[in-house]
């Protein structure tokens, strides 16, 4: 099955994304559809870099368009497609001089398609992991559908019954009037009266049965309303709350809208039946008529149910968010945000009739010390069907802004609850009036609590508050939540953290990664289910031996993944969270050149490093680790390019890449080849001036830099014997990249930098979040490697060539030697 065919079989959400992808004219969907097999059989990624390959594929593409045009010419119903394909070929002619541009475009579309398929597959995997809850949810939905179907059937029967009742009453009335006007004998009148009495008894019995049936229907409607409002709607609101912090839950409203609409329609039909009874009583009543007695309480029950249903049907479909915000529910003063409300009762007669108004802090405005805000923008919109894809009744507020409201002397005041700005919770409130079929109901709904900031530097702390609240508090009205914030259990915290990585990198944390984090937080335990982490420990207290909190560290890694590592994290290339002890344990069992990628524990804003295993001549393994790369580095050089071009100097001054296999045994180029950026001179303006490629090389006992291209003098300096570093968990770096503007070099002399290997003799017991290692000053260091193997502590020092204007970057390498003492880390 082709990739294109798989796309067409996806659910509506993902197939719509594919449709939106081909919404423009860059690459027509018709061409993609009819040439799917041929398009997917070509190497467009290579063609985007190889002009000759691109030119060849360009000509074949034009031929295929001609062939498809000829096929359409033979079909009667393909006139429009025939015309379109002629136009497509004409449009593609503009790439005649630059066919690699078209190849790049086609490759981009194929990559985007693959991303949609991966997202759909991931959603399916998440559903598989949640089989039992999903099955329970599906069963509850089936129960609602069954009850709703039964209710609609009963109402249809009642519609037939009310017609029969009306016909019976009309027949009785006709015969009664005939009896009064007829002149006949007493015996005949007696027989007529007996007949009329029987008819009246039948009418009375029919009325009583009808009222009894209405009461039974209302009993069933009560049960259905309870299931719909107290269970399904509450579950949806909880799913929406969790989805705001990254949970992959279904928050669509199609089912609820259908259910609410159908049951409300049933209730309005019952209301019409009761009104019809009033008409029948107006035409005819009699002694002990049940309608005047039993109808009012039934009418009251119908009105109560209708009011409850309609009030519950007014919900916030999309929670408040800023276009470039940190996440949902974090708003900034004087910055626009959007929010959408929806009425789940879909009634065309009210389209553009109900006006919705917006306000803020109806509840929190009474709390002393809480800031107060005014809402600016379009504060009133009508519920309409035009702003919804499926024709629902929505009001989409897209240009709202919060502005500080100065109180008293203009200051914020002292918060009675001693909460920080990012612990204040506020709610956006929406109000409207429902008037339909004689029923008038005021409606009000509110957003989940939002955190309002005034400076972008507060976003990180504000998002922590949003995470903590929506992880632990199912009551959106609890705006005093942070006054006595409860602790989170490890299962709750681990699940929430896993959602963050799913949002940023399309992949959850697996059990080994979660266990590594749990050990860091709580130490080795038999079970972590009862372990708890407090709000203070999460966001306020610094980690041991560091100057940053747990959340700051985790958020730094999340940003790194989101901005620079999402593809690598998504495909599972990054092991991420693994202790140094387990890292050595894993690598020393693998073949030479096996490496893994993990996050640094000592860098505040997020860092990633890689370690590899190398075997001495006598078979002794040693593990080397480079200094972590931060966002500053990855902004200049993509991590796959760093891995591709990394070099160390071995015997006879030969630079080699020691990275061969991604753990456990995937060839490096197979794992990362699709991410390498081999840019041509036309694509990279720097290469028009820099005709050489700079490769950073480390070498034993010398200081050398090797460049591809014209030879240049290499630098050799005398070095003093080094001192042994005891920096503990320090990560040391040797970095290299091929074509980054910051790291490319002309034939001018390069700066000589040094690096120093760490010792592999340190304890493998994981220290909770070790402090950042002290700075190591630059100097050319010398190390003679001993011939003996075993547990001797060794140091080796590598040197680099580097560009003059980038000499502030400290390139260092850390070597880890054999360690016989591996303590139990719980893995």
N, C-alpha and C positions, 0 to 999 in steps of 0.2 A: 504494500500500500504506500502510495507516495505521500510526501509531507502535505501536499495540497489536499489530498483526499482525507487525511487525518484531520486537517483543519475544518473541513466541512462537516465532520461528525461531532464536533465539540458542542458543549452546551451553549445556550443562547448568549450568556455573558461573554464567553471567549470567542464564539463565532462573530459576535458583534465587534469585538476588538480587531479581528482579522478584516472585517468589512471596513472598519474605520481606517485601517492601515492603508488600504488601497483606495482611499477617498480622493486622492489627488491624481495628477496626470503624469507623475514621474515614471511610473511603471504600470500600465493599464492592467486591470484585473482580468480582462478578456484574454490578453496575451498570456498572463500567468496561468489561466485555466486551461486553454487549449494546447499550450506547449509545456504543460507541467512536467511530463516525463523527461523531455529533453533538457529543460532548464535545470532540473534537479540532478541530472547526470553530469553536469559540467562543473569544473573547478573554478568558480567565479572569484574566489578569494585569491587564487594564484593569478588569474587574469587581471585583477585589479592592480597587481604589482608587475606583471609581465606584459609589456606592450605588444609583443608579437602574438602571444596567446590571446590577448584581448582582441586584436585585429582579426584573428582567425575566427573566434567565437562570434564576433560582430557580423562577419560575412555569412556564417552559418545561420545566425538568427534571422537575417534578412531573407535568406533562402526559405527558411521555415515559415516566415510570414507569407511569402509568395505561395508556398504550397498550401497553406491553410486558406489563403484567399481563393485559390483554384477550387478547393473543396467546397467552399461556400457558394462559388459560382454555379456549381452543379445542383445545389439545393434550392428549392423554391422559396422556403421560408427564411432564408439567411441573407436577405438583401441588406439589412442594417449592419449585420456583422461583416459582410463583405465590404461595405463602405467604411466601417470603422477600422478594419485591418489595413485598408489602403492608407487611411490617415495615420495609423500607428507607424507604419513603415516610413512615411514622410517625416514624422516627428523624430524617429530614431536616426534619420540621416544627419542630424546636427552633431551626432557623435562620431562622424566619419573621421575627423582629424584626431579625436581623443577617445578611442573606443574603450580605454581602460576606465574612463569616467562612467560609462554605462555599466561596465562590469562591476564597478564599486557600488553603483545604485542597486543593481540586481542582487549582489551579495548582501547589501544592507537589508533588503526586504526579506531575503531568506533567513538571515540571522534573527530578524524581528519575529518572523513566523515561528522559528524554533523557540524563541522566548515565550510566545503565547502557548505553544504546546507544552513547554516545561512548566509554566504556571498552572495549566490545566491538570497536568500529571501530578504536580505537587498538591493541588487541591484534592485530587483523588486519593493521594497517599494520606493526607490529613484525615479524610473521611474514613479511610481504612483503619487508621489508628484509633478512630473514635466510633468503632462499629456499634458497640453497645449503646452509647448515648444516641447515635443516629437512628438505630433501630427503635429505641424507645420513643424518640421524637416522631419517627414515621408512624408508629403505632398510635400515638396520641392524635396525629393528624388524621389518620384513618377513622378514629373514633369520632372526631369532630365532623368529618365528611359524612359519616353514616348517620349521626344524629341530625345533622342539617338536612340530609336527604329525607329522613323520616318526618321532620318538621314540615318541610315543603309539601310532602305528600298529604299530610294531615290537613294542611291549610287548603290544598286543592280540593280535598273531600269536603271541607267546610264550605267552600264556595258553592259546591253542588248542593249541599244541605240547605244553605240559606235560600237558594232558588226554589228548592222543593217546598220549604216552609212558606215562602211567599206565594207559591202557586196554591198550596193547601188553604192558606188564609183567603186568597182571592176566591177560590171555589166556595169556601164556607160563606163568605160575604155575599156572593152572588145568590146562593141558594137561600140564605137567610132573607135577603131582600125580596126574593121571589115568593118565599113563604109569607111574608108580611103582606104582599100585594095580592096573593092568590085567595080567591073565595071558594072555599070547599067545605065539606062536611067536617064535623068535629072529629070523626074517626080518622079522616084523612089528615087533618091538622095534627092529630096526635102522632100518627106515623111519621109525618114530616119533622115534628119536634124531636122524636126519637132519633131520626136520621141526623138532624142537625146537632143533637147532643153528642152523638158518636163522632161526628166531624170535629166538633169543638174539643172533645177529649183528645182526638188525634193531633189537633193543632197544639193543644196544651202539652201533650207528651213530646211533640217534636220540638217545641220551644225549650222545654226542660232538658231534653237530650242535647240540643244545640248549645245551651249555656254550659252544660256539663262537659261537652267536648271542648269548648273554648277554655274552660278551667284546666282540663287535662293538657291541652296544648301549651298553656302558659306554664304549667308545671315542667313540661319538657323544655320549654324555652328558658326557664330559670336555670335548669341544669346545663343547657348548652351555653347560656351567657356566662355562667360561672366558669365553665371550661375555657371559653373564648377569652374572657377578660382577666380572670384570676390565674389562668395557667398559660395559655398560648401567648397572650399579649405581654404578660410578665416575662415569659421566657424570651420573647423577641426583644424586649427592652434590655434584658440582661445580656443577650447576645450582642446587641448594638453597643452596649457599654463596654464589653470585652473587645469588640472589633475596633473601638476607638483607640485601644492600646495594642493593636496588632493581631488579635486573635483572628484566625481564618474562618470565622463563623458566617453563616448565611444571614444577611440582614434585609433581604428583599421583603417587600410588603404585599406581594401579589396574592398569597394565600389569605392573609388577614383581611385584605381589602375585599376579596371575593366573599369571605365568610361574613364579615360585618355587613356588607351590602345585602346579602341574601337574607340574613336573619332580621335586619331592620325592615326590609321589604315585607317579610312575613308579619312583623309586628304592625306595620301600617295596614296590611290587609285585615288583620284582626280588628284593628281600630275601625276600619270601614264596615266590617261585619256588625260591630256593636252599634255603629251609627245606623245601619240598616234596621237593626232591632228597634231603635227609637222610632223609625218611620213606621214599622209594623204596629207598634203600640199606638202610635198616633192614629192609625186607621182602625184598629180594633183592640180593645182590651176587655177584660172580664174579671170576675171575682177570683182571687188567688192567682192572678197572672204572675208568673215567676220573673218576668223581665224587669219590672220596676224595682224589685227587691234585689235580684242577683246581678243585674247589669252594672250598677255603680262600682262595686268593689272590683269587678273584672276590668272595668275601664281604668280604674286607678292602677291596677297591676300592669296593664298594657302601657300606660303613660310612664310609670316608674321604670319599666324595662327599657322602653324607648329612650328615655332621658339618660339612663345609665349607659346604654349602648352608644348613643351619639356623643356623650361627653368623653367616653373612653376612646372613641374613634378619632379624636383630634390628637395627633402625635407629631413629634419632631422627627422628620425622616432623615435629614442630614444635619448632624450636630455642627455648631459654630466652628469655623476654621478660617485661617488666613491663607491666602494663596501661597506665600513663601514661608509659612510658619513652621515651627519645630514639629508640630503635630496637631491633631484635633484638640479643641477645648483650651488652647493657649491663645489668648488674644492680646493684642498690644494697643494701647491708646493711640488714637489718631492714625491708625492703620485699618484699612477696610477689611471686613470679614463677610462671609456669606453663611446662610443657614436656610434650611427648607422645612416647611411644615406641610402636613398632609391630612386631609379628612378621608378616613377609610370608607365612608359611605359615599359611593360613587353615584351621583344623581345629576344627570345632564341639566335638569331644570334649575339647578343652583349655580351653574357655570357663570363666573364673573358676577355673582350676586353677593356672596359673603365676604365682607371686608375684614382682613386680619390686621391688627395693630400690634406693634412690638414695643416692649419696654424692658427695663433691667432692674434687678434687685428689689423686687416687691417684698421679699422676705428679709433679705440681709440688710435692707436699708434701716431696719429697726435695731440692728446690732451696733452698739456703741463702738466707735473706733474703726469700723469697716469703712473703706473708701466708698464714695458714691460717684455714680457716673451718669452722664446723659448719653442717650443714643441719638446719633445724627444719621441723616440719609433718608431714604424712602421708608417711612415708618408705617405705611399702610399699603397693603396689596390685596387684591381680590383672589380668592381661591378660583383656579381655572384649570382647564384640561389641556391647555396649549403647552404648558411648561413641563409636562410629564410624557415620557416615551410611551406609556401604555394608557394614556388618557385619564390618569387619576386626578383627583381634586387637590392641587398643590398651590402653595404660594412660595415662590423662591426669592428670598431677600439676598441680593448679591452685593449691595453697596452700603452696608451699615458700618458705622464707626462709633467707638466709645471715646468719650471725652471726660476727663476728670471734672467733677462738680465740686467747686470750692465751698467748704462749709465753715461757717463762723469766721475765724480769722484767716482762713485760707489754708490752714495746715491740715494734715491728714488726721491728726488727733492720736490719742493713745489707744491702742487696741486692748479692750478689756480681756481678751483671751490670750494676749501676748503672742500673737501669731505674726510670722513674717509676711511680707507682701505676697510671696508665692504660696502661702498657706491659706490666704483668704479665698473663699469660694463664692462665686456669684452665679446667678442664673438669668438667662434671657427668657422673658415671658411673652406669650402670644395670646391674644384674646380675639374672639369673634362672636357673632350672634347667629344662631340657627333658627330660621323661621320657615316651616314647611308643613303643609297639610294640617294647619291649625295648631301645630306644636311649636312652642318658642322656648329655646334652651340657650343660655349663655355658655360659651365654651372657652376653656383656658388650658393651655399646656405650657410646659417650661423645658428648656434644654437641660442636659446634664450640667453639673457645676463646671464653670470655666474659671481659669486662673488668668487674671488681667495683669499684664506687666507694662512698664513704661520704657524699658530699655532692652535691646536685644541680648545684652549680657545676662539677663534674667531667664532666658529661654530654657537653659539646661535645668535650672532649679525648678522652673514652672512645670516642665515636662515630668520631672520626678514626682511632683505632687499629683499630677494627672494620673500617672501610672499607679501610684500608691492608692489613691482614692478608688479608682475604677477596678483595681484588683481586689479590694477588700470590702467595699461598701456598696451593697445593693440598693440602698435608700438614697435616691438623688436629692432628697430634701434635706439631708443632713449636712448643712453648710458649716456646722461646728465640728466636723469630723476630726480636724487636726488639733482640736483642743485636747482630746484624749485618743490619739491615733493608736489603734491596736497593732500588734506585731503580726507579721506574715509568717505562716509556716513555710518550710522549705519547699514542699510541693507547689504551693501557691506562687512563691517567689520564682522557683525554677521555671514554671510554666510561663509566667509573665516575661521572664528574661528570654525564654526561647521564642516567644512571639516577636520580641524586638529584633532578633536576628532573622526571623522569617520576613519581617517587614523590610529590613535593610538589605538582606542578601538572599531572600527567597529560599531560605533553608533553616529549619529549626536546629536547636542544639540536640545532639544525641546523648544517650545515657552516660557515656564515658566523659564527655565534656562537662555535663552537669555534675558528675561525681567529683571531678577535679575541682570545680568551684566549691562544692560542698565541703571538701576536705580543707580547702583554704580558709573557709569561713568558720567551720565547726570542729576541725580536726577529724581524725579517723573515727567513724562510728559504724555500728552494725546496721543501723537504719537512721535515715535523716528525716523521716516523716514527722517526728515530734520536735525537730529543731526549729527554732524561730529566730527571725531577724527583725529588729525594731526599726521604726522610721528614723530614729536618731542615728543608728548604726549604718543605715542605708545611705542617708543623705547629708548628715551633719558631722559625724565623727570621722576623723582621718583614719585611714588604714594604718596598722602598725608600721612604724619606721618610714612613713611617707608623709607628704604634705597635701594629700588629696583624699577624697572620700571614695567609698566603694562605687557610688553612682558615677562620679566624675571619671573614674577609671573605665568602667563599663561603657559609659557613653562615648568616651574617646575611641574605644575599639569599634563601637557601632558606627560612628561617623567614618572611621577609616574603611570599614567594610562597605558602607553605603557609597562613598565617593570613589574608592579606588580598587576595591577587592570583591565587588558583588558577584562577578562572574566566577571567580575562583572559589568563593565561598559557596555559591550555588551548586557548582559541580562537585563539591566535596574535596577539592584539592587542599584546603587548609584544615589541618588538624585543630588548630586554634588553641584550645585550653588543654594543656598537658604539662605535668610537673617535669622539672629537669631530671629528676630521678627516673621517672617512667620513660622520658625521652631517651636517655642513655640505654635503658633496658631494652627498648624497642629497636633502636638503631643497631646496637652491638650484636643483634641476632640476625642482621640482614647483610646482604652482599655489599661489597665495597662501592661507595658512591651513592648509597641510599640516603635520602634526605627527607625532612618533613618541615612543615611551616607551622609556626605557633605564634601566639600573641605574647608580647612582652608584659611582664608584671610590674615593671618599674617605671614606665613612662606614663605620665599623666594624660596626655592627649591621644594615646593609642599608638602602638608600635607593633610591627610584625618582623620576625626574624626567621632564619632557617638554620638548621643544623644537619650535618652529614657525618657519616661514619667513614673512616679511612683506616686501612690495615697496614701495619708495618711489615717489613720483609719477614719477620718471624711470626706473622699472623696475629700480632697483638692489635686489637681495635682501639681506636681513639675517636672521640666525637669533637667536632669543631662547630662553633656557633658564631655567627656574625652579629655585629651590633645592630639593634633593631632599626628598621626603616620607619620613618614617621610620614605624616601627610606632606611635610615639606619636601621630603625626598621623592615620594610617589607622585607628587604633582609634576616633577620633572621627568621621572623615568618610571614606566610601568613595571610592576614586579615581574611579570613574565620576561621582559627584556633583561632585567637584572639577572634572573636565573639563567637566561640563555647565554649571556655574555660574561658571566662571572669567571674569573681565572685565578689560579695560583701558579707560582713558578716551581717547577720540579727540577730534577737533575738536568744538566746540560742547558740550563736557561730556556727550557721549553715551557711555555705557558699552557696549562690544561684546565679544563673545566672539571672540577671534582664532582659535580652534581650529575648523576647518571639516572637514578631511579627515584621517582616519588614514592614514598612509603605507601604500601608495602613493596610493590615491585613493578610499578608502571613506568615505562621509559619516559624520561623527562620531556622529550619533544612530542611524544604522544599525548602527554597530559597538558602541555602548555603551548604546543606549536600553533594552535589556532588563535592564540592571543599575541604572538610575536608581531611587532610592528616593523616590518622590513620596508621602509619608505624609499621611494625612488628620488632621484635628484629633483624631478619636477614637483614632487609632493612636499619635499622638505627644502625650504629656501636656504637653510643653513648649508646644505650640501653643495650649493652652487659656489660657495667660497671654501668649504672644508672638504677637500677631496680625499681625506684619509679617515680611517676609523680608529678611534682611540680605544684600546683595551687595557684596563687596569690589571696589572699583574703583580703577584706576590711571589717572592723568591727567597729561598734559604740562603743565608750568609751574604746577601748582596742587596743592593737597592736598584731596581731596574724598572723601566717602563718600556713596553713593546707596542709599536704601532704597525698596523697594516699600511703599506705604502712605502714611501721613501724612508730609507734608514736614517736614524739620527743617533747621536751619541747617547749612550746610556750612562747614568750616573752611578758611581760607586763611591762610597764613603767609608772611612773607618768608623767603627762603632764600639762604644763602651759596653762591657757586660751589663745585662739588664738586671733589675731587681725584681724579685718575685712579687706579683700582685696578689693580694688576698681580698679582692673586692667581692668575694662571695658570689652573688647571683648576677654579676655584671655580664651583659651581652656586649661583645666586642665586634667591630665591623670591618669588613673589607667590601667596598662597594664598587660596582663597575656598570657602565652602560655604554651603548654603542652610538646612538645618534641623538641624544638629548642635546639641545642647544647649550645647556649649562655645562655639559660634560664633554662636548666635542672640542677638539683641539686642532690648531694648525700645526705647522712644523716648528713653532717656537718651543724653547726649552720648557719642560714641565717642572712644577714644584716637586720636591722630594718629600714624601710623607712616610711615616712609619706606623707600624701597628704591633701589638703585643698579644701573645697567646695567653689565655687564662690557664689555670692549673686544674686538672681533672681529679685532684685528690680531695676535693671538698666533700662534705657530707651530703648525701642524697636525700636527707630528710627535708621535705618542703617547708621552707620558712614562709609564714603567712605574709605575702606581699612584701618582699625585701625592698630595702631602700635603694634608690638610684646610686650606682657606683660612682665613686669620686672621679673627677676628670683626670685623664691620663695625658700628660704633656707630650708634645711631639718631640721625638728624638729618634735618630737612627740606631736601632738596637741590634745586637748580634747574639746569635744562639748557636752553639754546637750541639747537634743531636747525638746522644750517647748511643753506642752500639747495642747495649743490653736492653732486653725487653722486660716486661713485667709491670710492677707497680711504681717504678721510679717516677717522681714528679719531673715533668719536662716542660720546657718553654721553647717555642720557636717564634721567630719574628719575621714578618713579611714587610716588604716595602712597596710603595706605590709611586707611580707617576701621576701627576694631577695638573689640572689647568690652573693658571695663575689667579684668575679672578674668582675661583671657587675654593680658595685655599682655607676658608674658614671651616669647611666640612672635615671632620676628623674621621679618617678611614682606618679602622682597626680590625684585627681578626683575633678570635679567641679559639684556642685549641683545648679540647678536653681530653685527657688521657684516661687510660684504664683505671677503673675504680672497683676494687674487689668487694667493698662493703656496700651492699645494696640492702637498705632496711625496708621493712614492710610498709609500703605506701598505701596499701588497701586496693591495689589494682589487680 
